[in-house]
Amino acid sequence: MENKKSFEERMNHLNELVNKLQDSSLPLDEALNLYNECITLSNELKNEIDNAINKVTIIKENQEEDF
C-alpha cells in the first residue's frame, strides 16, 4: 500500500530541494538530479492544485443551480 505524503508535506519537500539547489558547491550531477526531482514534484503539485480548482468550480456551479 502506497503511503502518499500530504500536499503540504510535498510542498515543504519541494522547498527543501530548492534550497539545496541554491548551494553553489553542489556537484553538477547532483544538481541535475535535484532539478529533475523539483520539476517532477512541481508538476504533480500543480496538477493537484488544478484538480482542486476544478472541484471548487463544480461545487460552485452546483450551488448556483440550486438557487
Helices and strands as residue ranges (DSSP letters): H 7-21, H 28-66
